[in-house]
Amino acid sequence: MYDLARLREEFPVLERCIYLDSASTSQTPVRAVEAMCAYFYEYAANHGRGSHRLARKTTEEYERTRDVLARFLGVTPGTLVFVRNTTEAINLVANGMSWKRGDEVVTTALEHHANLLPWMNLEKRGVRTVVVPHHGGRVDPAEIGGALTERTRLVAITHMTNVLGTVQPVEEVAGIAHDRDVPVLLDAAQSAGHIPFDAGKFDFVAIPGHKGLLGPQGTGVLYASDLSLLSPCCYGGGIVGEVTLDGFSLLPPPARFEAGTPNIPGVIGLGAAIGLVGELGVENIHRHETSLACLAHDGLSALPGVEVYSPRGSPVISFNVRGLSSHACAAELDRRRGICVRSGFHCAQPLAASLHPGGTVRASLGCYTTGEEVSALVETVREIAGSLTG
Ligand code: PLP
């Protein structure tokens, strides 16, 4: 039973505004904040670096989140590397794989900059990025198959776009790529915690802690089916077995990828937040968000002077009010009713600019969004559009 009133007690900030920017980052539940407070008030120390009681407790709690995440994703803890965000997870793959001149990465025209720039940046090492077009926000797996050559080293694809909210047929893409022995990186920034999926079907999955998993900012994780395919990009303490002035030996993965003091409170908070996502159930979250998305789509697309770009049922709703810039519309939504939405290119300029040269207004839903909040959005957009025409 999806008890929205009870759920919202976990998010006091929602009493202060209408938060429709969860695609950017989610609100953090009380239980995650409390877990972080407990760390600071009761046992703060460094992770894996000491034998005293506080260090032991810290290490235990930090590693507990890895176990929680592994159970949540249906993978083993040793395949998970903690990072700061989705961007860092993707960069770890881009900079951790061994490339040679002439290699190719196949990606799509739907990507967030985080899943485009790391590949484009490899151009200086002679690696070519091949971009497969989309059709109305969806890529055709056959076109991805057609883009694969004997030089393709990786397919990197988003699960759900952060501009249109369209879901890509990523399992089919993985099947096609794997038939050609090409590994697949899934950008799960918008899907983790929103849509059920099987992480083990992919070679790499980049997951933010701070979006659908409801964790604090500065948390994320990279799943890799075989971490031995990657080399660490960051060297220092916490990742080595033995060091002499002549050399060093690395600890086995995943420790070798987590150099330096990590975001310990964040990771501990993330573990508590995932507990809430697990209680709600991703399937139920998906159902809840989809029904509100239909409500938003139907309401907005019926308004004169409003153009909606996202398809019906997508929990990321991009639109524009004709005659008003996306930024002016977003500012007006906040001013009139405290409605928080994002505007502009959403760090996915190729896709967002193709919809409108000034980008879009983007309302994105979360597990805690209510029908009343969606109605308030539609009503306020109606007022704004109406004020322009007469
Ligand atoms: N990929 C997609 C599809 C996104 O929507 C985002 C952020 O919105 C990112 C990557 C980057 O995420 P992060 O801010 O966690 O690095």
Boltz pocket constraint, residues with backbone or C-beta under 6 A from the ligand:
constraints:
  - pocket:
      binder: B
      contacts: [[A, 23], [A, 24], [A, 84], [A, 85], [A, 86], [A, 87], [A, 88], [A, 112], [A, 114], [A, 115], [A, 158], [A, 160], [A, 161], [A, 162], [A, 187], [A, 189], [A, 190], [A, 208], [A, 219], [A, 220], [A, 346]]
      max_distance: 6.0
